[in-house]
Amino acid sequence: MSTHRIATRMERIVPFYVMDLLARAKQLEAQGRSVIHMEVGEPDFVTPEPVIEAGKNALTAGHTGYTAATGIPELRQAISDHYGRLFSLAIDPARIIVTPGSSGALQLVMSVLIDPGQQVLMTDPGYPCNKNFVELVSGVPVGLPVGPEMNYQLSSSQIEDNWSDNTRAVMVATPSNPTGTLVERDEMVRIHETVKARGGQLIVDEIYQGLVYGMSGYSALELADDIFVINSFSKYFGMTGWRLGWVVAPEPYVESLDTLAQNLFLSCASMSQYAALQAFSPQCLEVLEQRRQEFERRRDFLLPALQEIGFEVPVKPQGAFYLYANSSKLTSDSFSFAYDLLEAQGVAITPGKDFGIHRPEQHVRFAYTNSIENMAEGVRRIKEFLAR
Ligand SMILES: Cc1ncc(COP(=O)(O)O)c(C=O)c1O
């Protein structure tokens, strides 16, 4: 009998299809083909110079060891000051736990909240890893179908209708991946009240905070101090590879999160933490604002360009860098559409299948993490593909 027995939970953890697609795209590129990338969920800009410089200096200064599991005090303070600057909030740095990406934060939060068999409600479509974080702690992820009529976001009434004795938490992301839509502030207030009234826990993923267009954003931290708020240096700050994020936790959970962080991670990379101190410097914030404006220009280019060739985007996304497009006028199977498009024309996009089971075959996600020039070429190639 084989001794190689993979735990049964792995049967419920599905691959991230876009990674397969990305691997194929790289293969094609290695063969000399040109590929236009609109599948990757990371900014195409490198980390701003002040952060890179600070990272180098951190190494020179010998910041190469473990730090406190919750992060260096200077960074927790800097994150607190950031909330002060943005939203006039005074967040106790003791509630801020620095983590290896927001992925680390999500693992910590699910671990301290969810007992085996307890449910976490979330959107479908939604960020694919969320359900796996719940699976990892033997919880039950429950994807609730959301469509354009509700901004692709959960509503308080939907949460009410789907609440059960086993429901422990609700997770929302604003702006969202893959749809780029926001939860309106009034709705977030209602969602919070609904969850609280049932003794549940609200978790808000604000990892795309700062990447909001044509309106001003808010933080769920403005509403109450009993919400878990997740954030990251990955997207807005352009630091995906530095693996640094954070969670602002309700005070009663801080000790457990600290204990778990000590065990799971020991600490985040010290170089990254010292570098991130510069992410809030005026020079860096200026660069980030220019990039935000560039993302907005890209959205304003790509949205009508896709609509013109037959994709439907019924809700204008106001954040992140994604367009979740209905492709049902062009194909009945978005999965093979994405693969065929890559093979035939060298354009990489993400099939809806990565984001859930609610009408995935009718959708694809475009990431506008590429220049307008390249995206224009991508759109031209898609048009050619559709005219075959
Ligand atoms: C909604 C959402 N949450 C969390 C993450 C995880 O990012 P990171 O671990 O780099 O902070 C991502 C990454 O794409 C995301 O889109």
The ligand as an ORCA input file, in Angstrom:
! r2SCAN-3c Opt
* xyz 0 1
  C      -8.972     40.412     -3.387
  C      -7.581     39.933     -3.085
  N      -7.248     39.657     -1.801
  C      -6.026     39.223     -1.488
  C      -5.036     39.028     -2.440
  C      -3.681     38.532     -2.003
  O      -2.639     39.421     -2.266
  P      -1.303     39.572     -1.408
  O      -1.098     38.327     -0.623
  O      -0.234     39.804     -2.410
  O      -1.485     40.753     -0.496
  C      -5.327     39.310     -3.789
  C      -4.324     39.091     -4.853
  O      -4.582     39.129     -6.039
  C      -6.638     39.775     -4.111
  O      -6.987     40.068     -5.382
*
